[in-house]
Amino acid sequence: GNSVTQMEGPVTLSEEAFLTINCTYTATGYPSLFWYVQYPGEGLQLLLKATKADDKGSNKGFEATYRKETTSFHLEKGSVQVSDSAVYFCALSDPSASKIIFGSGTRLSIRP
Amino acid sequence: SAVISQKPSRDICQRGTSLTIQCQVDSQVTMMFWYRQQPGQSLTLIATANQGSEATYESGFVIDKFPISRPNLTFSTLTVSNMSPEDSSIYLCSVYQEGSLDTQYFGPGTRLTVL
């Protein structure tokens, strides 16, 4: 079945460091891929998405490219800020079941 | 995107009691969903709330424990019945962006603590 595997956390970085959170997926067909973010004490917000191979989603300085050949959708940001501290979830759509499948989440903490 | 609100935002309840959580959307949507997020965990889909018919539950979730109502296209409720401390979680509702069956938007969540 469809599944999402993402980098174990927690991840701790210093401000202005480069961020990569790895995400790989298993899917039949052509799912859309997402990154959601959950700030402390809040619900989930859609951060970015990509709907087909080689698409790049971007928002708030974050980017992720849909790589079909490596079945990956890694999240990157060139220079993180303290305000980026949150839990990040990689996810894919499963059109056959009208569902979103989530990864386990990666907690990111940024030190000033 | 749709604007989703939930009530209450948080609650502390005694074991054995029930709590009903409301989800309101600012536009009509076809599909609404309820998720549970246990402490430190990812999201688990509880059920799809269907307007005009019974909810569709995922494996491991039953109607007696989590009854759901969906009286119209903008509103749904989830009840957590006969609560135990294991039900302490964040409960979130979500909707699909209308006209799209891939992007879901989430409410702010209801943080439930059961003593």
Interface residues (C-beta under 8 A of the other chain):
Chain A: P31 S32 F34 Y36 G41 E42 G43 L44 Q45 L46 K49 T51 F89 S93 P95 S98 K99 I100 F102 G103 S104 G105
Chain B: S1 Q6 M31 Q41 S42 L43 L45 T48 I90 L92 S94 Y96 L101 D102 T103 Q104 Y105 F106 G107 P108 G109 R111
